[in-house]
Amino acid sequence: MMTAYYNWPPISLLVSHVKNKTLTARSQVELALGLAQREVYGSRNPTFISLHPEQAFVLADQIDKKITNGEEVGDLAGVPIAVKDNIDWGGLITSAGSPKAYNKKATNTASVLENLIRRGAIPIGKTHLNEFAVGLTGENDHFGNLENPHFSGHLTGGSSSGSARAVAMGMVPVALGSDTGGSIRIPSAWCGIVGLRPSSNSFNLDGVVPRSRTLDVVGPLTRTLDDCIYFLGKEFLPKSENPINVFDKKSIRIGWDPKLLNIVSADIKEAFLKWLDVAQKTKGAIFIEQNWPDFNSATAHTLTLLQKEFYDDFQLMCGEVSHFQSRLGPTVLAELEYSKNLKTSDLNTALFELQKFAEFFHSGFSLSTVAVDLYALPMSASGPIREKDLPEASRPLRGLTLAMGSTGLPILGIPLGLTDKSLLSLAGIQLVGRQFQEHQLLSMVKMLYAPN
C-alpha cells in the first residue's frame, strides 16, 4: 500500500485560507505541480500526460492580485485541479489517450472547465485515461498502464484513471473525469475516493471528446464527501434542484435487487451484504427488495448505443477506421471493427429498450406504496484487477455500471468503507439518486457513511 504524497485540507478550508491571505493561490499551484511532477508521462506511473505550469501560474496570480486589491473571487479560488485528457483546455493539446490518432490542439476551453476556472479553480495538467475512454481498467497502449495506489500489481480502474490516482495520491485535492459506462465510478471506488456521475444532460459537453453523446457526462473525483459537496456548490450542475435540498427524513429507504449478487464473486457478495446489514443496524436504513429489469439485456443495449455512437463520431473526428490500423491500440481498434456492422435500426432498438429500463428506476422514486429514496448495487463483479490478468479480467467489469449509467440518474461511486482500503472495500458500491438531485443524494450518503 502506497502513502499519499500529501494530505490536502478540505477544499472549503483551502479556499478560506487563500481568501484571507494565509495562503496564496500561487503557493498551492506550486505545491500541486511539485507533487504531480513525480508521476508524469515517462515515469513508472504516468498519472499526468502533461503538466502546464505557465497557464496555471497565470490563473493563480490573477486570483492573488484580485484578493490583494479587495476584489471578489470565486468559491474555488486557489484550488488546484487535474483534468482528464479528453476535456479541452484552450490552446493546449487534447490527446484523448490516443496520441497517434487524435492529439488535437484545442481552440476553446470546454464550457464545464471554463466555468470551474471562472469559480477560481486552477487546472495544472491533463491526466491519463484509457484510449478514447474505451475501457474500465486504467490501461493504455500508448502511455502505459496505471497502478492502483493501494495494491501493487493491480490497476486503478478507468477510464478516468489518472484523475482518480491524482486525487488518491494527494497530488491534487480534486479532479475532473468523464463517465459513460462507469469511468468515474469504478476508478473512484478502486482508488478509495469519491466519484460522482451527475445526471445525464446536466450541462453542455462541447469541448469533451465524445465516447457516447447520449451517455457521456463529466463529474468530480474527490477525497471526501464534503469535498464533493463543496465542489458542486450552486454552479457546477445548473439543473440540479435546490443546492440546499438536503435529506431530512429519519430513515433512508433503499431499493436493491438480490439477484444482482449472483453475478459478483462470493467474497464481494458477502462484503455487500455486510454493508447493507451495517447500514440497517447503525443508520436506520430500510432496505426494500425489488425485482429489477434484466441487467444483461440492458448492458447489451448500452454497448450497442455507445459503440454505434463512438464509431460514427470517430469517423467525424478522425476519418475512416481503415486508415488507423497502426495508430490505435487493439482494444479500440477491435471495437471500431465490430461497430462498423451496427445499423441505425440497432441503435434505435437500443434506445427504445433502454428508455423502458430507465423508466423503471425513475418511477421507483414516486410510487405511492413502495417509493425509495435511493438505489444500491455493487460496482462490479470483482475488486481492482491485476495487470497480469488482462485482458480476461476486464470483461466482467461492465455488467453493473453500464446498465445503471444508461438510466441517466446521478450515481455516486464509493468504496464500501471510506477508511477501509481492503480489496473487498475497494470493490465499491453504486448509490443512485433522483434525477437532478445530486445534493440530496450526497446528503443521504453522508448519513450512511457518518461515524457511528
PEPE-V9905 format. One record per pair of residues at least 12 apart in sequence whose ideal C-beta (glycine too) atoms are under 7 Angstrom apart, sorted by the first residue. I is the first residue (numbers start at 1). GAP is how many residues later the second one is. Records with the same first field share a line. If there is no record, write none. Layout:
I = GAP, GAP
This chain:
1 = 149, 420
2 = 147, 148, 167
4 = 164, 165, 166
5 = 30, 33, 164, 165, 166
6 = 29, 164
7 = 163
8 = 162, 165, 215
10 = 216, 217
11 = 68, 162, 163, 216, 219, 220
12 = 218
14 = 14, 64, 65, 159
15 = 60, 61, 62, 63, 64
18 = 59, 60
19 = 48, 54, 58
21 = 46
23 = 55
24 = 40
25 = 35, 38, 39, 52, 53, 97
26 = 31, 34, 35, 38
28 = 50, 52
29 = 27, 28, 31, 51, 93, 95
32 = 48, 92, 139, 140
33 = 18, 20, 23, 91
35 = 135, 136
36 = 12, 15, 88, 89, 130, 135
37 = 14
39 = 132
41 = 102
45 = 101, 102, 120
46 = 82, 97, 98, 100
47 = 80, 81, 99, 115, 118, 119, 124
48 = 77, 78, 79, 114
49 = 36, 46, 77, 78, 79, 94
50 = 75, 76
51 = 73, 74
52 = 40, 72, 73
56 = 66, 67, 68
59 = 58, 63
60 = 62
63 = 14, 15, 57
73 = 47
74 = 44, 45, 46
75 = 44, 45, 158
76 = 40, 43, 44, 45
77 = 43
78 = 42, 44
79 = 41, 42, 43, 94, 95
80 = 42, 44, 92
81 = 35, 40, 41, 42, 91, 93, 94, 95
82 = 42, 43, 45, 80, 81, 84, 90, 93
83 = 30, 40, 43, 44, 93
84 = 43, 45, 76, 78, 79, 92, 93, 94
85 = 12, 41, 42, 44
86 = 43, 47, 92, 122, 123
87 = 23, 26, 89, 120, 121, 131
88 = 18, 20, 21, 22, 119
89 = 17, 20, 24, 34
90 = 16, 17, 18, 19
91 = 15
92 = 14
93 = 12
94 = 12, 115
96 = 36, 113
97 = 32, 33, 34, 35, 36, 43, 46
98 = 33, 34, 44, 230
99 = 43
100 = 42, 227
101 = 217, 223, 226, 227
102 = 215, 216
106 = 101
108 = 99
109 = 98
110 = 96, 97, 98
111 = 93, 95, 96
112 = 91, 106
113 = 63
115 = 120
119 = 116
124 = 48
127 = 35, 36, 39, 48
128 = 12, 15, 18, 33, 34
129 = 29, 30, 31, 32, 33
130 = 28, 29, 31
131 = 198, 200, 201
132 = 79, 200
133 = 26, 45, 47, 50, 78
134 = 77, 197, 198, 201
135 = 23, 24, 196, 259
136 = 21, 22, 23, 46, 47, 50, 258, 261, 262
137 = 18, 20, 21, 248, 253, 257
138 = 17, 18, 19, 20, 23, 49
139 = 16, 251
141 = 188, 189
142 = 187
145 = 242
146 = 15, 16, 19
148 = 42, 43, 236
149 = 16, 19, 20, 42
150 = 42, 271, 276
151 = 233, 272
153 = 233, 234, 235
154 = 230, 231, 232
155 = 229, 230, 232
156 = 31, 34, 35
157 = 29, 30, 33, 34, 227
158 = 25, 29
159 = 24
160 = 17, 18, 23, 24, 27, 61
161 = 26
163 = 12, 13, 14, 58
164 = 23, 24, 27, 29, 57
165 = 26
167 = 26, 54, 55, 56
168 = 23, 24, 25
173 = 50, 54
174 = 46, 47, 48, 53, 57
175 = 46
176 = 42, 44
177 = 18, 42, 44
178 = 30, 38, 39, 40
179 = 18, 38, 40, 226
180 = 31, 32, 35, 36, 126, 225
181 = 34, 121, 125, 217, 220, 221, 224
182 = 216, 219, 220, 223
184 = 12, 13, 35, 37, 229
185 = 12, 194, 216, 226, 228, 245
186 = 193, 194, 211, 215, 227
188 = 33, 225, 226
189 = 190, 224, 225, 226, 237, 238, 239
190 = 193, 194, 236, 238
192 = 223, 229, 234
193 = 28, 29, 30
194 = 28, 30, 31, 34, 218, 220
195 = 24, 26, 218
196 = 23, 24, 32, 214, 216, 242
197 = 20, 22, 208, 213, 214, 216
198 = 19, 21, 39, 212, 240
199 = 209, 210, 211, 236, 237, 239
200 = 15, 17, 208
202 = 15, 35, 37
203 = 35
205 = 13
210 = 103
211 = 95, 99
212 = 93, 94, 97, 98
213 = 96
214 = 91, 95
215 = 90, 91, 190, 191
225 = 217, 220, 221, 224
228 = 214
229 = 213
232 = 206, 207
237 = 201
239 = 197
240 = 196, 197, 198, 199
241 = 195, 196
243 = 196
245 = 192, 194, 195
246 = 193, 194, 197
247 = 193, 196, 197, 200
250 = 34
251 = 33, 34, 35
252 = 33, 121, 122, 192, 195, 196
253 = 33, 35, 118, 119, 120
254 = 31, 32, 33, 34, 118, 119, 120, 121, 122
255 = 33, 35, 109, 117, 120
256 = 31, 33, 34, 119, 120, 121
257 = 33, 34, 35
258 = 31
260 = 35, 117, 118, 140
263 = 118, 136
264 = 114, 117
265 = 116, 117
267 = 157
268 = 110, 114, 115, 156, 159
271 = 145, 153, 156
272 = 106, 157
275 = 141, 154
279 = 169
282 = 170
283 = 164, 165
285 = 163
288 = 82, 84
292 = 68
293 = 64, 67
295 = 104, 105, 108
298 = 56, 59, 105, 108
299 = 99, 100, 103, 104
301 = 49, 52, 53
302 = 52, 100, 101, 104
303 = 99
304 = 38, 42, 43, 46
305 = 42, 45, 46, 49
307 = 28, 31, 32, 35
308 = 31, 34, 38, 39
310 = 29
311 = 25, 28, 29, 31
314 = 22
321 = 15, 16, 19
354 = 52
357 = 46, 49, 50
358 = 48, 49, 50
361 = 14, 46, 48
362 = 73
365 = 69
373 = 71
374 = 57, 58, 59, 67, 70
375 = 57
376 = 53, 55
377 = 23, 27, 53
378 = 22, 49, 51
379 = 21, 22, 34, 48, 49, 50, 51
380 = 17, 20, 21, 47
381 = 15, 18
382 = 14, 45
383 = 40, 41, 43, 44
384 = 39, 42
401 = 29
404 = 26, 28
408 = 27
409 = 23, 24, 26
410 = 23, 28, 31
411 = 19, 20, 21
412 = 19, 29, 33
413 = 15, 17
414 = 14, 15, 17
415 = 13
416 = 12, 13
418 = 31
431 = 14
